[in-house]
Amino acid sequence: MDLIPNAVVHIQMPTPSQGSSSVDQDTPTTKPLPAAGDIAPKVPVRLPALSSTSDLMKLLPTGTVMAFQALAPSFSNHGVCGPANQYLVLALITACAVSCVLLSFTDSLVGRDGKLYHGAATFWGFYPFNYTGTREEREATLKDVSRFRITAMDFVHAFFSALVFLAVALADASVQGCLLPDAGPDVRELLVNLPLGIGFMSSMVFMIFPTTRKSIGYTDMTPHAQ
């Protein structure tokens, strides 16, 4: 076969539309990605309510909050509960609320002997729990305890501490599912926004009328000094 000198050979590649049908069948098709607006979550995430709940917990005794968070999922059976679980949840909420009230009347201070004493505020002063000496020795170690006596402000803080805890407890999803399984959208919306209102009101009260108590279990545990 004779070759034509200086001849240019043109090779034409088939376009995708001209390809064989077997290639089209074997090659996996790629679906277009959905637009950004099509992948929005169906359920809105309520970050403000969650953050407000965590802020409210800072106003409560740490031990009480930890006990509630540890026992509430088990007592409520994660929101799917019967009458027995409902009684357990109500008992847990009541006990924790009472704990918040009682701990609001506790205090701590360092005596003249350098030891830390925890106790309860009374109408006459301060009664330590962990002092084993006589009354005369206690009066010598803990002088001027009259400034730790109960005041009207202690009752205000105790009331708002219990109110804050109830708001936090009712905002829990497992508690809502257990105690209010048939709640409508209006009730659920109220429970979601309830911590916001109570948190704002309680924060204003605690800011305008601050307490000097160094109560047991709270974040500020720097004891008083004699």
Secondary structure, DSSP 8 states (H G I E B T S, - for coil): ----TT---------GGGS-HHHHHHS--------GGGG--SS---HHHHHHHHHHHTTS-HHHHHHHHHHHHHHTGGG---HHHHHHHHHHHHHHHHHHHHHTTEEEEE-TTS-EEEEEE-SSSEEESS--S-HHHHHHHS--GGGGS--HHHHHHHHHHHHHHHHHHHT-HHHHHHH-TT--HHHHHHHHHHHHHHHHHHHHHHHHS------TTSS----EE-
